[in-house]
Amino acid sequence: MAEIEDNVDRELFRNVEKLRQLRIEHRDLDEVISRLTLDMHADELQLKRLKKRKLMLKDQITRVESELIPDLNA
């Protein structure tokens, strides 16, 4: 039983750490996008790619957050 709890704790820690890293990357991308938006000579294609990456990160954050919330129907 202790082994199962240990595995659950490790999985929870991994998810929390992954969530932290995703949030950091999302915040950093937000800052880069904000700076590029102010630059009139910014590459529009690069800006679109960064925005798409930011949206994908947001989706990943949402997915990991939902995994961390216990299922209330269980």
Backbone as a chain_set.jsonl record, in Angstrom:
{"seq": "MAEIEDNVDRELFRNVEKLRQLRIEHRDLDEVISRLTLDMHADELQLKRLKKRKLMLKDQITRVESELIPDLNA", "coords": {"N": [[0.823, -1.201, 0.0], [1.972, 1.22, 0.77], [3.732, 1.578, -1.29], [2.09, 2.169, -3.459], [1.007, 4.605, -2.621], [3.369, 6.078, -2.605], [3.998, 6.085, -5.323], [1.822, 7.557, -6.264], [2.297, 9.99, -4.987], [4.728, 10.694, -6.233], [3.86, 10.968, -8.89], [2.034, 13.061, -8.6], [3.797, 15.1, -7.79], [5.354, 15.285, -10.122], [3.418, 16.207, -11.936], [2.73, 18.678, -10.772], [5.174, 19.989, -10.959], [5.493, 20.0, -13.753], [3.337, 21.608, -14.438], [4.161, 24.01, -13.28], [6.428, 24.597, -14.846], [5.244, 24.857, -17.369], [3.616, 27.096, -16.933], [5.573, 29.047, -16.476], [6.88, 29.104, -18.974], [4.73, 29.946, -20.544], [4.232, 32.504, -19.479], [6.689, 33.735, -20.093], [6.6, 33.648, -22.9], [4.428, 35.317, -23.295], [5.509, 37.769, -22.539], [7.495, 38.085, -24.511], [5.924, 38.17, -26.826], [4.472, 40.489, -26.309], [6.515, 42.426, -26.41], [7.367, 42.101, -29.08], [5.084, 42.857, -30.424], [5.09, 45.572, -30.125], [7.149, 46.303, -31.769], [7.587, 47.599, -34.877], [8.847, 46.4, -36.979], [8.73, 43.751, -36.625], [8.638, 40.261, -37.32], [5.876, 39.001, -38.781], [5.065, 36.355, -39.213], [6.629, 34.944, -37.384], [5.586, 36.038, -35.048], [2.938, 35.066, -35.178], [3.452, 32.331, -34.914], [4.523, 32.243, -32.342], [2.305, 33.074, -30.857], [0.576, 30.969, -31.398], [1.974, 28.88, -30.179], [1.809, 29.773, -27.557], [-0.961, 29.519, -27.102], [-1.181, 26.733, -27.305], [0.306, 26.003, -25.087], [-1.325, 27.048, -23.087], [-3.532, 25.348, -23.355], [-2.314, 22.939, -22.586], [-1.694, 23.569, -19.934], [-4.259, 23.828, -18.858], [-5.142, 21.193, -19.178], [-3.347, 19.746, -17.504], [-3.931, 20.943, -15.059], [-6.572, 20.064, -14.74], [-6.109, 17.368, -14.382], [-4.971, 17.398, -11.897], [-7.008, 18.067, -10.218], [-9.223, 16.392, -8.146], [-11.551, 13.864, -9.164], [-14.803, 14.614, -8.727], [-17.018, 13.069, -9.033], [-16.323, 10.542, -8.48]], "CA": [[0.0, 0.0, 0.0], [2.871, 2.372, 0.839], [4.322, 1.734, -2.619], [1.08, 2.837, -4.285], [0.976, 5.997, -2.175], [4.616, 6.69, -3.049], [3.843, 6.32, -6.762], [0.857, 8.647, -6.415], [3.008, 11.213, -4.592], [5.687, 11.034, -7.295], [3.089, 11.424, -10.048], [1.514, 14.377, -8.243], [4.926, 16.018, -7.836], [5.701, 15.488, -11.538], [2.381, 17.053, -12.536], [2.863, 20.033, -10.222], [6.396, 20.551, -11.55], [5.194, 20.243, -15.16], [2.453, 22.768, -14.455], [4.998, 25.178, -12.972], [7.255, 24.868, -16.019], [4.359, 25.344, -18.433], [3.214, 28.474, -16.599], [6.739, 29.911, -16.692], [7.058, 29.261, -20.416], [3.591, 30.741, -21.022], [4.478, 33.885, -19.057], [7.814, 34.234, -20.879], [6.109, 33.872, -24.258], [3.566, 36.492, -23.238], [6.393, 38.937, -22.517], [8.129, 38.192, -25.828], [4.881, 38.601, -27.761], [4.18, 41.898, -26.014], [7.618, 43.234, -26.943], [7.348, 42.035, -30.539], [3.91, 43.594, -30.895], [5.456, 46.987, -30.15], [8.166, 46.487, -32.807], [6.943, 47.699, -36.194], [9.595, 45.579, -37.933], [8.661, 42.35, -36.177], [8.232, 39.265, -38.308], [4.491, 38.604, -38.499], [4.992, 34.898, -39.163], [7.189, 34.559, -36.09], [4.604, 36.437, -34.038], [1.831, 34.106, -35.246], [3.934, 31.061, -34.36], [4.631, 32.403, -30.892], [0.936, 33.105, -30.319], [0.053, 29.603, -31.481], [2.664, 28.129, -29.127], [1.239, 30.223, -26.287], [-2.277, 28.885, -26.978], [-0.965, 25.306, -27.029], [0.733, 25.918, -23.69], [-2.519, 27.275, -22.263], [-4.299, 24.099, -23.387], [-1.597, 21.965, -21.753], [-1.871, 23.993, -18.541], [-5.631, 23.472, -18.494], [-5.213, 19.734, -19.082], [-2.625, 19.31, -16.302], [-4.722, 21.403, -13.915], [-7.738, 19.19, -14.574], [-5.613, 16.095, -13.846], [-4.641, 17.588, -10.481], [-8.256, 18.225, -9.462], [-9.844, 15.07, -8.008], [-12.86, 13.665, -9.799], [-15.824, 14.714, -7.685], [-18.036, 12.043, -9.252], [-15.788, 9.213, -8.094]], "C": [[0.865, 1.262, 0.0], [3.496, 2.646, -0.525], [3.362, 2.471, -3.553], [1.009, 4.318, -3.923], [2.213, 6.745, -2.632], [4.559, 7.008, -4.534], [2.896, 7.482, -7.035], [1.522, 9.977, -6.072], [3.995, 11.659, -5.674], [4.971, 11.579, -8.526], [2.529, 12.825, -9.804], [2.621, 15.421, -8.326], [5.314, 16.322, -9.285], [4.689, 16.41, -12.218], [2.47, 18.497, -12.053], [4.083, 20.717, -10.834], [6.173, 20.877, -13.034], [4.323, 21.486, -15.303], [3.249, 24.05, -14.213], [5.823, 25.577, -14.196], [6.419, 25.416, -17.179], [3.927, 26.784, -18.181], [4.353, 29.46, -16.814], [6.938, 30.174, -18.184], [5.952, 30.126, -21.009], [3.806, 32.219, -20.694], [5.617, 34.511, -19.881], [7.395, 34.534, -22.321], [5.23, 35.117, -24.323], [4.408, 37.764, -23.279], [7.042, 39.162, -23.878], [7.12, 38.714, -26.856], [4.548, 40.072, -27.55], [5.258, 42.81, -26.583], [7.599, 43.26, -28.468], [6.186, 42.822, -31.13], [4.219, 45.088, -31.006], [6.463, 47.311, -31.252], [7.503, 46.481, -34.185], [7.619, 46.81, -37.228], [9.583, 44.103, -37.552], [8.14, 41.457, -37.295], [6.843, 38.744, -37.93], [4.339, 37.09, -38.386], [5.529, 34.38, -37.826], [6.195, 34.879, -34.967], [3.422, 35.471, -34.007], [2.228, 32.768, -34.629], [4.047, 31.124, -32.846], [3.251, 32.406, -30.234], [0.313, 31.71, -30.34], [0.669, 28.733, -30.393], [2.084, 28.497, -27.754], [-0.144, 29.594, -26.053], [-2.147, 27.391, -26.672], [-0.523, 25.108, -25.579], [-0.46, 26.1, -22.752], [-3.388, 26.026, -22.214], [-3.642, 23.027, -22.521], [-1.764, 22.292, -20.274], [-3.252, 23.58, -18.049], [-5.769, 21.966, -18.29], [-4.527, 19.225, -17.803], [-3.384, 19.739, -15.052], [-5.918, 20.486, -13.672], [-7.324, 17.814, -14.047], [-5.321, 16.197, -12.349], [-5.885, 17.722, -9.609], [-8.912, 16.841, -9.356], [-11.219, 15.033, -8.659], [-13.925, 13.626, -8.717], [-16.914, 13.664, -7.848], [-17.587, 10.665, -8.803], [-16.235, 8.821, -6.705]], "O": [[0.548, 2.244, -0.671], [3.758, 3.796, -0.877], [3.789, 3.307, -4.349], [0.957, 5.179, -4.802], [2.129, 7.915, -3.005], [5.014, 8.068, -4.964], [3.139, 8.293, -7.928], [1.337, 10.97, -6.775], [4.088, 12.844, -5.992], [5.429, 12.546, -9.135], [2.549, 13.672, -10.697], [2.413, 16.506, -8.869], [5.573, 17.474, -9.635], [5.068, 17.293, -12.988], [2.304, 19.429, -12.839], [4.024, 21.895, -11.186], [6.62, 21.92, -13.511], [4.548, 22.314, -16.186], [3.023, 25.06, -14.88], [5.904, 26.756, -14.539], [6.846, 26.332, -17.882], [3.878, 27.595, -19.106], [4.132, 30.578, -17.278], [7.138, 31.313, -18.605], [6.214, 30.951, -21.885], [3.585, 33.084, -21.542], [5.524, 35.66, -20.311], [7.79, 35.552, -22.89], [5.285, 35.876, -25.29], [4.063, 38.722, -23.972], [7.131, 40.296, -24.346], [7.436, 39.594, -27.656], [4.362, 40.813, -28.515], [4.952, 43.847, -27.171], [7.792, 44.311, -29.078], [6.302, 43.388, -32.217], [3.68, 45.781, -31.869], [6.611, 48.473, -31.628], [6.93, 45.474, -34.603], [7.017, 46.497, -38.256], [10.344, 43.307, -38.1], [7.306, 41.865, -38.103], [6.668, 38.122, -36.883], [3.572, 36.599, -37.558], [4.943, 33.483, -37.218], [5.998, 34.078, -34.053], [2.955, 35.098, -32.931], [1.443, 32.148, -33.912], [3.705, 30.168, -32.15], [3.06, 31.807, -29.176], [-0.391, 31.323, -29.408], [-0.026, 27.94, -29.758], [1.894, 27.63, -26.9], [-0.458, 29.185, -24.936], [-2.911, 26.848, -25.874], [-0.938, 24.151, -24.925], [-0.588, 25.395, -21.751], [-3.92, 25.677, -21.161], [-4.326, 22.294, -21.806], [-1.954, 21.393, -19.455], [-3.393, 23.043, -16.95], [-6.427, 21.515, -17.352], [-5.071, 18.369, -17.104], [-3.471, 18.978, -14.089], [-6.239, 20.169, -12.526], [-8.097, 17.163, -13.344], [-5.411, 15.207, -11.623], [-5.821, 17.513, -8.398], [-9.133, 16.188, -10.375], [-11.943, 16.028, -8.697], [-13.949, 12.715, -7.889], [-17.657, 13.393, -6.905], [-18.385, 9.73, -8.754], [-15.882, 7.745, -6.224]]}, "num_chains": 1, "name": "protein.A"}
